[in-house]
Amino acid sequence: MKKLIAFLASCAVIGCGSAFAQAKPFPQRTVTLVVPWAAGGGTDIVARKFAAQLADLWGQPVIVENVPGASSIIGSQRVAKAAPDGHTLMVTTNGTIVGNRFLIKNLPYDPDRDLVPVTQLTNIDMIILAHVGLPANNLKDMIDLAKKEPGRITYASYGMGSQPQLLFELLNKRESTQLLHVPYKGVGPAILSVMAGETHLTLTGRGTGEAAIKSGKTKVIAYMSDARDPSLPDVPTTAEAGYPYLRVPTWHGMFAPPNTPKELLDRIQRDVATIASRPDFHKDLTSRGYGLPVSTPEAYAAALRQEVKQTAEMVEAAGLKPE
């Protein structure tokens, strides 16, 4: 009987300890949002917007740490090896989670196992940005020029496996062009290369490319959406131009280290959703061309599985092989 009482008492203590652990406040210290791309690009901007709001909501500092290099591999490994306590998270784009698995040999992290979906932060309607000196003012003219001068026109990507590579290599395959790939360490450097005339083309979000457009050093030759952007009324969609296949899903998402408790994932997602619903924040991001879907971890994981299937088909159609 005494042993039974002792056993029940120990269970009660363990139960209380577990309940206490679950009720432990979060966050308890500075939270780091790792961005595996260079500063100045769309991912960096979105991460900093959310970081400022999360810091206000949580009452703890939330910092953005840019860890660029190797097509987001270095930053991804940093998060994959972090403690699963919510204090190290990642904000990234499709390439890290989807594209890299198809285009990089011996990828040193498993996108499905090592990076856990928390929530999709944004979706993005993309533009094809060209250097102002390129003698083509629309998509058809650019493709015609590329056919006449094979191997001359270059495009800047954010690294192997990123959305520009998928899109432009699919175009190469379908239109028998030879656009040349020049990888950079993020969206910002890719855009700067086009502005400087180092490369001719890149793919970016309308908001991210806004400063480059206003600079007069670049021009928009195509828009990827169901309808024209009111801020770019003279720019046809890729479908209008006769190339409906030239459209790739693009987003920013938040991910956590493996083994992060579900309760913590749900808590962070709810807080992100709270921020996204704030009128001023929502207006700021949507004015930059971002949608704010803010999905649950489960819904986001399901969407990613579907995107992996679609991207596999795109990679096969483009004839791409891992390098």
N, C-alpha and C positions, 0 to 999 in steps of 0.2 A: 504493500500500500504506500509506504514511504517513497519507494522508487517511482511509483506511478505519479504521486504528487510532485516529486522532483522533476519528472519528465514533463508533466503538464506546465509546471512553472517555467522550465527552460524554453518550452515552445512559446509561452506567452511573451517571454523576454525577446526571443528571436522575432516573433511577430511584431512586437512593438518596434524593435530595431528596424525591421523591414519597412514598416509604415513610416517611421521617422525618416528613413533614407529616401522613400518615395516623396515625402513632403519637404525634403531639403530644398531651400530656395535656389532658384536659378535666375541669372548667373550669380556666381559668388566672387567673380573677379573679371578682369578684362577678357572680352571675347574677340577672337581674331577671325576675320573673313579673309581667307587666302584667295587671291585672284591669280591664276596661273598664266597671266598675260602681262605685258608691259603697261605702265600707267598711261592714261590719256585716251584709251579706247572705250568703246561702249560698255564692256563688262566692268571696267574700272569705275566708270561713271555711275552705273546702276548700283554696284556694290557700295559705293560711298553714299549714295542717296539713302539706301536702306540702312546702312551702318549708323548714320546720323539719327534716324528715326528710332532704331532699335536701342541705341544708347539712351535716348530720352525716355523710352518706354521701360527699359530694364533698370535704369539708374546705375549702370556700370559702363565704363568705356567700351566701345566697339570700334576696333581699328581695322583698316584694310592693309593687308600685306601683299604687295606684288611680288610674285615668284615666277618670273617668266623663264622660258627656255625649253628646248626639246619638245616643241609642239604641246606644251602644257604638262609634260610628263613630270618635271621636277616639282611643280606645285602640287600635282595630284598625289605624288608619293608622300609629300609632306603631310597632307591631310589623311591619307590612308593609314599612316603610322601614328597619328595623333591619338591621344586618349579619347575614348568615346563618352565624353562628359558634356558635349555641347559647347565647349569653350574654344574649339577650333573647327571652323566650318569652311566650305569652299563655295565661291560663286564663279560659275563658268558657263561655257556655251556648248553647243552640240559636239564640236570636235573632240573634246575631252572624253565624253561619255559614249558617243556613237561613232564618229568618223575614225578616230585613232585605231579602233579595233580592226578596221578593214585595211588601213593604209600604212600601218607601222609594224614592221616585223619585230617579233619578240617583245611585245609591249610589256613593260615591267610591272604593270598593275592590271588587275582585273576590273574593268568598269562596272561589272554587275556585282562583284563581291566586295570590292574595296572602297566603293563610294556609294553611300546610301542616300537615295532621294529624300529630300525634306519637302521641297515645294518648287514648282515652276514659278519664277518671278515675273518674267515678261515673255511675250512673243513679239516678233519684229517683222515688219514688211521691209524688204531689202531693196536697195538701189544698186545699179551698176554705175560706178563713178569712173569717169575717164579724165585723163589730162586734157586741158583745154586745147593743147596743140595737136591732138589726134584729129586727123582730117576725116572725122565721121561724127555726125551729130545724133545718130540714132542707132539702134541695135542692128538693123539690116545693113546700114552702111558700114558699120564696124565689121560685120561678118564678111561682107563683100570685099572689104579692104584686106582682111586676114587671108582670104582665099587668093587674092592677087599677090600678096607679099607673105608667103608662108614663113613662119619662124621669126618674123620681125616684131609682132605685137606681143608685149609681155603683160602678165597679170600678177599682182601682189596678193599673197594669201597671208593668213595668220599662222601658218605652219602646216606641216603635213597633216592631212585628215580634216582640215578646217573647211568651212562651207565654200569659200571661193574655189578651192581646188576641186571639190565635188562638182560644182556648177560649171566651171570653165572647162574641165576635162570632159564632162558630158557634152558640152557644146562642141568641143574638138571632135568627139566621136561622131556626133549626129550630123555635123555640118562639114566634116572633113577639113577642118582648119588646124593650124599648128600654133595656137597661143602658147607662149612659154611661161612656165611657172617659176616665180621668184618668192620663196617663203620668207616671212618676217616673224618677229616675236610677239606680234599682237596686232590689233586693229589699228591703233594709233600709228605705229611705224609704217604699216601698209598704206594708210591714207597719206602720210607724209611723203612716202616714196612717189605716189602719183602726183601730189602737188609739186614736187621737185622735178618731175619729168624723168625720174629714174625708172619708173614702170608706167605702163599706159592705162591699166585698168585695175579696179578692185571691186569687191562686193562689200557693202556696209549697210547699216541701218540709216534711214533718212536723218534721224536726229543726230547720230554720231557723225555723219558726214556734213552736217549743216555748216560748220565753220569753214570746211574746205570748199563748199559750194559758194559761200559768200565771199571767199577770198578772191574769186575770179580766176583761180588757177586750175579749177576742175569744172566739169560739167556732168550732168546726169543724162545717161542715154537710155535708161530703161528702169521701170519700176515693177516690183513683183507683188501684186496684190489683185484682189477681185475688181478693183476700180482705181481710177487715177487718184493721186494724192492732191487734195485741194491746194496744198502749198507748192505743188509742181504740176499745174494744170496742163502744161504743154508736153509733158513727158508721158508717152504711151506705156501701158503695161506690156509685159513680155507677151501676154496672150494677144493683145491688140496688134503687136508687131509681127505676129505669126509664129511665135515660139512658145506655146503654152507649157511645154515641158521644162522650160527654164524657170523653175521656182523651187526653192528648197526651204524646208521648215527651219526656222532660226529662232532661238530663245536664249534667255539667261535662266539658270536654275541654281538652287542651293542644295549642297550635299554635305553629308556628315561622315565621320569615320565609321568603319564596320563595328557592329555590336553596340551602337548607340541605342539606349532603351527607347522603345516605341513611345512611351509616355512623354519622353523628352522631345522626340521628333514632332509629336502632335502639338506639344506646347509651343515650340518654335514656329511651327506652321501657323498656328492660330494667331500668334503675335504678328507674324508677317502679314497675314490677312487683315488684321486690324489696321496696320499701317497703310496697306494698299487701298483701304476703303476711306481713308481720310481725304476729304475733298481737295485740299490744296496739293497734297502729295499726288493724288490721282491725276489732277489737272496737269501738274508739272511733267509727269512721265508720259501721259498720253499726248501732250503737245510736242513731245520729242519723237513721236512715232511708235511708242511702245504700248502694247496691250498688257493688261495686268490680270492674267488668269488665276494666279495663286491657288494651285490645286493642292489637294491632300497628298500625303506621301504615297498612299495606295494608288490614287488616280494618276499621279505623276509616273510612278513605276510602270503602270499599265501602258501609258502613252509612250514611254521610252521603249518598251518592248515592241510596240507597233512601229515606231520610228526606225528601230534597228532592222526590222524586216524590210521596210521601204528603202532604207539606205543601202541594204545589201543588193536590192534590185538595181538601184541607181549606179552603184559601183560596178556591178556586172555589165550594165548597159554601156558605161563609159570605158569599159575594158581596163580598169585600174587594178594594179597589183600592189601588195605591200612592199615597202622599201625599208 
